[in-house]
Amino acid sequence: MTYALVLAVVFGLLCTAGALLGGPALYRAMGGTGPALAAALLYSGCIFAGSVPIWALNLLASAMRGAGEVALPALTTLVGAAALIPLSPAFIFGLGPFPRMGVAGAGFAVCLYATVSLAVLLWHLLRGRGALVLRASPLRWATFQSILGVGLVSALGSLMGNTTILLVTAAFGLFGVEALAGYGIASRLDWLLIPPLFGLGSAVFPMVSASIGVAQFDRARRVAWVAALLATAVTEGVGVVAAVFPQTWVGLFTADPAVLDAGVRYLRVVAPSYGAVGLGLMLYFACQGRGRMFWPVMGSLVRLLVAAGGSWILARHGGSMTAVLVMVACGSVAFATLNAVGMARTANEKDAAPDPHPRNAPHDRGEIFVPPRPRRSW
């Protein structure tokens, strides 16, 4: 747990510095100007000021879930999210005793939620009544290497995913403010799918890892594929409904014809690929549990090249909005396909079993010898 807090502080400060130093140039490149740019900078500065507690909350919650303590992190997130819904407009508009903060109020509410939730987890860990106990311990570079060996590679995949979103957003900005607004409204539905997918993935990761640790490879495969098929069914169901009735979602936020048209087009083209997003993310989590991240990272890279690169090229050279949307959907399908290929290849690998009579084995010294369990891959 000490390592989680150290990493949270380091990466949280890096995120804060990156947002403050590079935020203005990034938002301008995405099409932000005038009042919109000022609002983006205000919100960004406020929310990234809380990067350290946000990082610490997520890393501690992940460590607890990995140790089998799922209930408290889930309850903390649920209660915090429920409180965040009324707190955000209260701080934005200054309702009741809360100060009027404008768009900064939304960022402040998120930071407040993260700080209070982090305090709850720290209190629980310091009491020492759960599976994990937080206490001071010496830091060793070898442990950092072990954590970052998988963590940094996984972070690279997440970074490419966020970069994809940024570049696609910038591509839509080339079609005008109305198209950008329609894309932003419609794509909010994408984001609503992420929390339940991550919730399911947070269970898949430790289950696959624990199964591999005790050589239950068949169970690890079943967990991975059952979760992937469940995620695919749920997300594809949402995508089909959104594609058939796109006005229902977009119409909740706008009545502007141009914005409504862009949002409806997005859902009709992209929403049917939601199932691929669910499949790809679940297999991504399963590969994390196995410690095999080559194919998931390749999937994220191909998605970046197809969805973001293709969208940007088409938008810059006169391509239609529909063509850009097709590239976004194809990127999701490519991401899922490569993750599935990687899972299948990993499952068919045959690791050589260790020598049952190695030199200097216990039986050479007159001790009882129990042959080691052969190593297999899934």
N, C-alpha and C positions, 0 to 999 in steps of 0.2 A: 504494500500500500504506500510505503514511503516513496518508492520509485514512481508510482502513479502521480503522486503530488508533485514531485520534482519535474516530471515530464509536463504536467499540466501548467506549471509556472513558466517553464521555458517556452513551450509552444504557444501558450496564451499570450505572453509578452511579444513573441514574434508576430502573432496575428494582429495585435494592437498596433505595433510599429508599422507593419505592412499596410494596414488600412489607413492609418494617419498619413503615411508618406506617399503611398501609391494610389490611394482612393480617388483623389481628384482626377488624375490622368485616366484611370480606369473608367470612371463614370462618364467622362467626356467622350472616350472612345466608344462607349456603348450608346451614345446619342444624347446624353444628358446636357441640357443647357438651361440657363436662366433660373427661374424659381424651382424647376424640377431638379436641377443639379444642386442647388442650395439645400433643398429638402433631403436629397439623398446623402449629402455630406453631413447634415445635422443628425440624421438617423444613424448613419454609419458610425460617426464618431461616438455617439452615445452607446450603441450596442457593442461595439468593439472595445469600449472601455471596460466591459465586463467579460473579456475573453478568458481571463484566468479562472474565475469561478465557473464559467460555462465548461471549460476544458476539464477542470477538477471534478465537477459533477458527473460528467459523462465517463471519465476514466474510472472513478471510484465505483460508479454504478455498474460498469462493465466488469470490473474485478469482482464485485459481489455476485453478479449473475454467473460468472465463471466458476465461483465457489459454491454455487447452488442456492444462493440467497436471491431469489427473484422477486419475492413479495414486496419487500420494502422499497427497492428502487422503482418498481412498477407503481406502487401506491403513492410514492412521492411525486412521480411524474404525473399521475392522474390527478391528484389533488392540486398540484401546481398548475397544470393546464386548465383545470376548472376555475382556479382563482385568476388566471391570466386573462381569461375571456372578459370578465367585467373590469379588471384593473386597466387593461389597455385603453379602452375608451374613457375611463375615468381620468387617467393622466393626460390623454390627448386633449379632451374637451374641458377638463377642470370640473368634473362633476362632484358635488358635495364638498367635503373637506380637502379634496385633492387639488393640487395646483394645475393650472392650464399650461401644458408644455408643448402642445402641438405635436408634430410628427416625432419629436424626440421622446414624447411620452411612451410611445410604443416600444422603443429601444430600452427606456428606463424600466418599464414593466418586465421585460424579458430578463434584464440584469437582476432585478429584485427577486424574480422567481428563481433564478439560478443560485443566487446567494443564499436565500432561505432554504432551498432544497439541499444545497451543499452542507449547510449547518446541521440539518437533520441527519444526513448520512454520517458526518463527522462525529456527531454526538453518539450515534449508534456504534460506530467503530471504536471510539475511545472507551466506551463502556465495556467492550470485550465480551459481549454475550452472544455474538453470532459466530459464523464460520471464520471470519477474518477479524483480526485485531490490529488497530493502528497504533504503532509505537515506533519510537526512534530506532533506527538501525543503521549500521555502516553501509555506505554505498560502494558497490563494486562495478567496475566497468564491464566485466563479463556478463553481469545480469542485464545491464543496459543493452549490450549487444544482443542478448537472447530475446529481449522484448522488441527491440527495434528491427531485428532480423525479419520478423513477420510484419510488425507494425508499420515500418516505413514503406514496405512494398504495398501493403494494403492502403496506406495513406496516399501512395502514388496513384492507385486506381481511383480513390475518391477525388483526388485533385483533378485528374483527367475528366471525371464526371462533372465536377463543378465548372471546369474550363469549358466543357461542351455547352453547358447551360449559358455561360456568359457569351460565348461566340454566337450561339443561336439567337440570343436576345439582341446582340449587336446586329446580326443579319436582318432581323425583323425591323430594327430601327431604320434600316435603309428604305423600307416601304412606307415610312411616314409615322406620325404620332398615333393615328388611329389604329394602324396595324399593330404597332407595338403595344398599345393598350389592350387590344383584343387578345393578343398573344399572352400578355400578362394575366388577364382574367381567366382565360381558358386553361392555361398551364398551372393555375393554382390547384386545379383538380389533381394534377400529377403529384403535387406535393402532399395532398391529403392522403395519398396512397403510401407515402414513405413511412410514417410512424407505425402503422400496423405491420408493414413488411419488416421494418427493423425490429419490432417486437417479436415477430416470429423468428427472425434471424438470430436474435439474441438467445433464443432457446436452441436453435439448430447448432450454433457454434460450440457451446459446451457439451452438448450431447454427442456430436461427432467427435470432438476432441477426446472426451472420456471413453467413448467406444474404441477409438484407435489405441488409447493408452492401455486398455486391457485386452487388446487384440481381438475385439469383437467387430471384425471388418464388415461382415454381412449386416450387422445392425447399423453401422455407420452409413452404409450405402442406403439402407431402407430409410433411415432418418432423412438423409439428404434428398432423396427422390420423392418421398411422400410430402415433405415440406415444400419442395419445388412445385409439385403438381397442385398442391393446395393453393399456394400463392398464385400460380398461373390461373387456376379456375376463378378465384376471387377477383383478381385484377382484370382478367379478360371480361368477366361479367360486368364489372363497372364500366369498362371501355366500350362494350357493345351498347349498353344503355346510354352512355354519354354520346356515342356516335349517332344513335337513332333519335335522341331527344336533346340535341346540343343547346337549343334555345332555352331550355329549362334552367341550365346552369348559368350560361352567359347572361341571360335576361335578369338574373338576380342582382347584377351589378351595374348594368348599363341599359339605356334605351337608345343610345346613339347608333344610327344605322350602320355607319362605317365600322365602328368598334364591334358591333354585334356581328357583322358579316365576317370580320377577321377571326373572331373567337369561334364562331360556328364552323368555319372552314378548318380551323385547327383541330377541333374535336372530331369532325367527320373523317379526317385523314389520319391523325395521330392516335386518337383514343383506341382504335382497334389493335394497336401494338402494345397496349398496357400489359397484356398477358406475357409478352416477351420480357418486359421490365421485371415482372414478378418472378419469372423463371430465372432470369439472369442473376438477380439479386440473391435469391435463395441459394443458388449454386455457388455464388461468390462467398457467402457466409460459410457454406460447407467446406469449401476449399481453404478458407481461413482456419477452420477447425483442424483440417488435415495438415496445414502448414505448406501447402502446394499452391503458390500464387502466380505461377507463370501464365497459365491460360486466362485466369480472371483479369490480370493486368493487360494481357494482349487484347482481351475483349474490350476493355475500357479504351485502349488505344485505338482500336479499329472504330469503335463508336465515335471517338473524337474526330477521327479522320473523315468518316462518312457523314455523320450528322452535322458537326460543326464546320469542318472543312468544305464539305459539299454545299451546305447552306450558304456559307459566306461567298464561295465562288459564284454560285448561281445568282445570289442577290446582287453581287457587284457587277455582274455581266448581263443583266437584263432578264434573268430567269423569273418565272412567275412565282407567286406566293405558294401556290399549290405544289410546284416542283420542290420548293424549299421544305415544305411540310412532308413530302414523300421522303426526302433525305433524312429528316428527323426520325421518321418511323423506321426506315431501313437501318439506321444506326442502332436502334433498340433491338431489332431482330438480329443484327450481327453480333451485338453484345451477348444476347441469350445463346446464340448458336455456338460461339466460341467457348462460353462457359460450359455448355453441354458436352461439347467435344472434349474439353479438358477433363471433365468429370469421367467421361467414358474411357479416356486414355489412362487416367490415373487408376481407375477400377481394374483395368486389364494388365497393369504392370505386375511383373513377377520379380520380387526381390529375392536374391539368393539367401537361402537359409544359412545361419552360422554353423561353423564346424562343431558338431556335438562333442568332440574330444580335443579341445584346444590345448596348446602347450601350457603347462603349469596349472592345469585344471585341478579342482579339489580332489578328484579321485586319484591323481598322481601322488597326493600326499597322504593317502590312506583315509580320506574323508568321504562321507556320503555324497554322491554326485546325483543331482537332479538335472536331466538334460534341459537346456533352455527351450522355451517355446519358439518355434520358427517364426521369423519375421515375414510378414506378408504385407502386401499393399492392397488397397481397395480400389 
